[in-house]
């Protein structure tokens, strides 16, 4: 692609920005970001401030402030799931029902 006389190379990402930037713990960082965004969605839907969320859940308002500001390095994935659950959200998010395996192409059942 050429823009203003300069060739720009377009690179498609992997779907995980942390992996694209070479972070060793990319999947964990992505998972924390996804859970944090769900917590933020709940706070926004209910119009809860950090103080109101603290009163509702007993979880420190500074934790909610860190989540809103994407300062997630202090949180384990389990802690974020617990915070989301305390807000009454569907945590952990349930994956879709797995498709049962079909028969093996050679006719043998797959365990």
Buried (B, 14 or more C-beta within 10 A) or exposed (E): EEEEEEEEEEEEEEEBEBBEEEBEEBEBBBBBBEBBEBBBEBBEEEEBEBEBBBEEBEBEBEBBBBBBEEEBEEBEBEBBBBBBEBBEBEBBEEEEEEEEEEEEEEEEEEE
